[in-house]
Amino acid sequence: MSDVSASATIEHLDRGTLDKREIAATIARDIPAGSYVNLGIGQPTTVADHLDPAAGVVLHTENGMLGMGGAAVGDQIDPDLTNAGKIPVTETPGASYFHHADSFAMMRGGHLDVCVLGAFQVSRYGDLANWHTGEADAIPAVGGAMDLAIGAKRVFVMMSLFTKGGTAKLVPECTYPLTGLRCVTRVYTEYATFDIDEDGVRVRDTFGISVAELSERVAVDLMGPRRS
């Protein structure tokens, strides 16, 4: 199994892959009905726009809201009603607001069924690195992602499988500072969805690429999908 070098091209693998909207929709479908969920800053927040209202999923946001709806548009926009990424959002019937400390108590106390986070790297063990790459303008500290990674019952990651240079972000060991150890349970990318457990990394679904092709391009041993 070969490493993907920074100069490697992945342009020839773009057939049938998912775009970011489709990845968000896939995640939304996989969230169990009635779950309490936190969507991390960035692309994970778009999952809210694809949730089925009938599923009864309740969204928590780090800045102190339970019952967040999808993104606000037009006359819905209220500058005082935003998610943790400062994006205007809507509220669902029965939504509640609370102190930041209470919000973190929910995050740290195991009260969230699922959180969806972005990532720079995920290791074969489910280690997560999503806050620092060594860049001079990077954020100075890990923030609430650490609390979500360790506090949520399940951690889903939404990310591109490769960097712009072609290096795989699913790795044997994380080389960036860690957000959480052995915390990631599932990874959603444009090429495939992966489950991570004590047995290793298992391909759940593929999009326009075979498991064999994936195995040639990531330096992680991959197990095929489970047979039903």
C-alpha positions as CSV (number, residue, x, y, z in Angstrom):
1,M,0.0,0.0,0.0
2,S,1.6,3.2,-1.1
3,D,1.6,6.7,0.3
4,V,0.0,9.5,-1.7
5,S,2.8,12.1,-2.4
6,A,2.1,15.8,-2.2
7,S,2.7,16.0,-5.9
8,A,0.3,13.2,-6.8
9,T,-2.7,14.1,-8.9
10,I,-6.2,12.9,-8.2
11,E,-7.9,14.6,-11.1
12,H,-8.5,11.2,-12.8
13,L,-10.5,10.0,-9.7
14,D,-13.2,12.7,-10.0
15,R,-15.8,10.5,-11.7
16,G,-19.0,10.0,-9.7
17,T,-17.7,11.7,-6.5
18,L,-19.9,13.6,-4.2
19,D,-19.8,17.4,-3.8
20,K,-20.0,19.1,-0.4
21,R,-23.8,19.5,-0.6
22,E,-24.2,15.7,-1.3
23,I,-21.8,14.8,1.5
24,A,-23.9,17.0,3.9
25,A,-27.1,15.3,2.7
26,T,-25.5,11.8,3.3
27,I,-24.6,12.7,6.8
28,A,-28.1,14.1,7.5
29,R,-29.6,10.8,6.3
30,D,-27.3,8.8,8.6
31,I,-28.2,10.7,11.8
32,P,-30.6,8.6,13.8
33,A,-34.1,10.1,14.4
34,G,-34.5,11.9,17.7
35,S,-30.8,12.5,18.1
36,Y,-29.2,15.5,19.9
37,V,-26.5,16.8,17.5
38,N,-23.8,19.5,17.4
39,L,-22.6,20.6,14.0
40,G,-19.1,22.0,14.0
41,I,-18.0,25.3,12.4
42,G,-17.6,25.3,8.6
43,Q,-18.9,22.7,6.2
44,P,-20.6,20.6,9.0
45,T,-23.1,23.4,9.6
46,T,-24.6,22.7,6.1
47,V,-25.9,19.3,7.4
48,A,-28.7,21.3,9.1
49,D,-30.2,22.2,5.7
50,H,-30.7,18.6,4.8
51,L,-32.3,17.2,7.9
52,D,-35.8,15.8,7.6
53,P,-38.0,17.8,10.1
54,A,-40.0,14.6,10.7
55,A,-36.9,12.9,12.1
56,G,-37.0,15.0,15.2
57,V,-33.3,15.7,15.3
58,V,-32.5,18.5,17.8
59,L,-29.5,20.7,17.0
60,H,-27.2,22.1,19.7
61,T,-24.9,25.0,19.0
62,E,-21.9,25.8,21.1
63,N,-22.8,29.4,21.7
64,G,-25.9,28.4,23.7
65,M,-28.9,27.2,21.7
66,L,-30.8,24.0,21.6
67,G,-33.3,23.7,18.7
68,M,-31.3,25.4,15.9
69,G,-32.8,25.3,12.5
70,G,-31.2,25.6,9.0
71,A,-29.5,28.7,7.6
72,A,-31.5,31.9,7.6
73,V,-32.2,33.7,4.3
74,G,-33.7,37.0,3.4
75,D,-36.1,38.3,6.0
76,Q,-35.3,35.4,8.3
77,I,-31.9,36.8,9.0
78,D,-31.5,38.1,12.6
79,P,-28.0,39.3,13.5
80,D,-28.6,38.2,17.1
81,L,-29.5,34.6,16.0
82,T,-26.4,32.8,14.8
83,N,-24.5,29.5,15.2
84,A,-21.1,29.2,16.7
85,G,-19.5,30.1,13.3
86,K,-21.5,33.4,13.4
87,I,-23.7,32.3,10.5
88,P,-27.4,33.5,10.7
89,V,-29.7,30.6,11.5
90,T,-33.3,29.9,12.2
91,E,-34.9,28.4,15.3
92,T,-37.3,25.4,15.6
93,P,-40.4,25.5,17.7
94,G,-39.5,25.1,21.4
95,A,-35.9,26.3,20.9
96,S,-34.1,27.4,24.1
97,Y,-31.1,29.6,24.9
98,F,-28.7,29.3,27.8
99,H,-25.3,30.4,29.2
100,H,-22.1,29.3,27.4
101,A,-21.1,27.4,30.5
102,D,-24.3,25.4,30.4
103,S,-23.7,24.7,26.7
104,F,-20.2,23.2,27.5
105,A,-21.7,21.2,30.3
106,M,-24.0,19.5,27.7
107,M,-21.0,19.0,25.4
108,R,-18.7,17.5,28.1
109,G,-21.4,15.6,29.9
110,G,-22.2,13.0,27.3
111,H,-25.6,14.5,26.4
112,L,-24.9,14.8,22.6
113,D,-25.6,11.7,20.5
114,V,-23.6,12.9,17.5
115,C,-21.3,15.7,16.6
116,V,-20.1,16.4,13.1
117,L,-16.6,18.0,12.8
118,G,-14.2,19.0,10.0
119,A,-10.6,17.6,10.1
120,F,-7.1,18.1,8.8
121,Q,-6.3,14.5,9.6
122,V,-7.9,11.4,11.0
123,S,-5.8,8.4,11.9
124,R,-6.5,4.7,11.5
125,Y,-7.3,4.6,15.2
126,G,-9.8,7.4,15.1
127,D,-7.5,10.1,16.4
128,L,-8.6,13.6,15.3
129,A,-6.5,16.6,14.3
130,N,-8.7,19.6,13.3
131,W,-7.4,22.8,14.8
132,H,-3.7,23.5,13.8
133,T,-1.4,22.8,10.9
134,G,1.5,25.0,11.9
135,E,0.5,27.9,9.8
136,A,1.4,31.3,11.2
137,D,-2.2,32.6,10.9
138,A,-3.8,29.5,12.5
139,I,-6.1,29.8,15.5
140,P,-4.1,29.9,18.8
141,A,-5.9,27.2,20.7
142,V,-8.0,24.1,20.2
143,G,-11.4,25.5,21.3
144,G,-14.7,23.6,21.8
145,A,-13.9,20.9,19.2
146,M,-11.9,19.2,22.0
147,D,-15.0,19.1,24.2
148,L,-17.2,17.8,21.4
149,A,-14.7,15.1,20.3
150,I,-14.5,13.6,23.8
151,G,-18.0,14.3,25.0
152,A,-20.3,13.2,22.1
153,K,-21.3,9.6,21.9
154,R,-20.5,9.4,18.2
155,V,-18.1,11.7,16.2
156,F,-18.7,12.0,12.5
157,V,-16.0,13.8,10.4
158,M,-16.8,15.7,7.2
159,M,-13.7,16.3,5.1
160,S,-12.1,16.0,1.7
161,L,-10.1,12.8,1.4
162,F,-7.0,14.5,-0.1
163,T,-5.3,17.8,0.3
164,K,-5.0,20.1,-2.7
165,G,-1.6,18.6,-3.2
166,G,-2.9,15.1,-3.3
167,T,-1.9,13.9,0.2
168,A,-4.3,11.6,1.9
169,K,-5.9,13.0,5.1
170,L,-6.8,9.6,6.4
171,V,-3.4,8.6,7.8
172,P,-1.7,5.9,9.9
173,E,-0.7,8.5,12.6
174,C,-1.7,12.1,12.8
175,T,1.2,14.5,12.4
176,Y,-0.7,17.6,13.4
177,P,-1.6,18.5,17.0
178,L,-4.5,16.3,18.2
179,T,-8.0,17.4,19.1
180,G,-9.0,14.0,20.5
181,L,-7.7,10.5,20.8
182,R,-9.6,7.5,19.4
183,C,-12.8,9.5,19.1
184,V,-13.8,9.4,15.5
185,T,-16.4,6.8,14.6
186,R,-17.2,7.7,10.9
187,V,-15.5,9.7,8.2
188,Y,-17.5,11.2,5.2
189,T,-15.5,12.2,2.1
190,E,-16.2,12.8,-1.6
191,Y,-14.8,9.4,-2.5
192,A,-16.0,7.2,0.3
193,T,-17.5,6.9,3.8
194,F,-15.4,5.0,6.3
195,D,-16.2,3.4,9.7
196,I,-13.5,3.3,12.3
197,D,-13.6,0.9,15.3
198,E,-11.3,-1.4,17.2
199,D,-10.8,-3.6,14.1
200,G,-9.5,-0.7,12.0
201,V,-10.9,1.3,9.1
202,R,-13.7,-0.2,7.1
203,V,-15.1,1.2,3.8
204,R,-18.8,1.7,4.2
205,D,-19.7,3.2,0.8
206,T,-17.7,4.3,-2.3
207,F,-18.5,7.0,-4.9
208,G,-17.0,6.5,-8.3
209,I,-14.0,4.6,-7.1
210,S,-13.3,1.0,-6.0
211,V,-11.9,-0.1,-2.6
212,A,-8.8,-1.4,-4.5
213,E,-8.2,2.1,-6.0
214,L,-8.7,3.7,-2.5
215,S,-6.2,1.3,-1.0
216,E,-3.6,2.3,-3.6
217,R,-3.9,6.0,-2.6
218,V,-4.1,6.0,1.2
219,A,-1.4,4.6,3.5
220,V,-4.0,2.9,5.8
221,D,-5.2,-0.7,5.6
222,L,-8.8,-0.7,4.5
223,M,-11.4,-3.4,5.1
224,G,-14.2,-3.8,2.5
225,P,-17.9,-3.1,3.3
226,R,-19.6,-5.5,5.6
227,R,-21.8,-8.1,3.8
228,S,-25.5,-7.9,4.7
